């Protein structure tokens, strides 16, 4: 199925969880916040929240700098 991850279309397995997507992308230790279709998903729900065709996923990382 196709989703949009941080503005980029991705092909992923049907029913993949948000956490599995993060593992697949190699960002599990870096993501501080996640949203699906503009709705924040609590960190404790990342492993149980399944993605659906066409979902727009935003994985946010906080970066320091000046």
C-alpha distance (Angstrom), angle and dihedral (degrees) to the residues before:
residue distance angle dihedral
X1 . . .
X2 3.80 . .
X3 3.79 126.0 .
X4 3.78 132.8 167.1
X5 3.81 113.5 -118.3
X6 3.80 115.7 -168.9
X7 3.81 89.5 -26.5
X8 3.83 96.3 -46.4
X9 3.81 123.6 106.8
X10 3.81 111.9 -122.5
X11 3.79 133.4 -175.7
X12 3.83 110.7 -135.4
X13 3.80 137.8 167.2
X14 3.80 116.8 -82.2
X15 3.80 112.2 -93.7
X16 3.81 95.3 9.7
X17 3.79 112.6 167.5
X18 3.77 122.0 -121.3
X19 3.81 90.3 -114.8
X20 3.83 92.4 49.6
X21 3.81 88.5 52.3
X22 3.81 89.4 52.9
X23 3.81 90.2 49.9
X24 3.80 90.4 48.8
X25 3.80 90.0 51.5
X26 3.83 92.5 45.4
X27 3.81 95.3 -123.1
X28 3.82 104.2 110.8
X29 3.81 94.4 118.2
X30 3.80 94.7 42.0
X31 3.81 105.0 49.9
X32 3.79 114.9 97.5
X33 3.81 98.8 173.1
X34 3.79 136.8 15.3
X35 3.79 133.3 -164.7
X36 3.79 133.1 -174.0
X37 3.80 116.2 -159.3
X38 3.82 90.2 -12.9
X39 3.84 92.5 -53.5
X40 3.82 116.9 118.7
X41 3.81 113.1 -125.7
X42 3.80 115.6 -148.3
X43 3.80 114.3 -119.3
X44 3.81 92.0 -120.1
X45 3.83 88.8 58.5
X46 3.82 97.6 51.3
X47 3.83 92.6 95.6
X48 3.80 95.2 50.4
X49 3.81 101.8 37.2
X50 3.82 108.0 101.1
X51 3.78 121.1 -155.5
X52 3.80 123.5 -129.3
X53 3.79 133.8 -153.6
X54 3.81 111.2 -71.3
X55 3.82 96.8 12.9
X56 3.79 115.4 154.7
X57 3.79 108.6 -137.9
X58 3.79 124.8 -168.0
X59 3.80 118.8 -168.8
X60 3.78 110.0 -168.7
X61 3.77 125.5 -156.8
X62 3.78 123.2 -173.3
X63 3.77 113.8 -132.3
X64 3.78 124.1 -168.7
X65 3.74 122.1 -142.2
X66 3.70 144.9 114.5
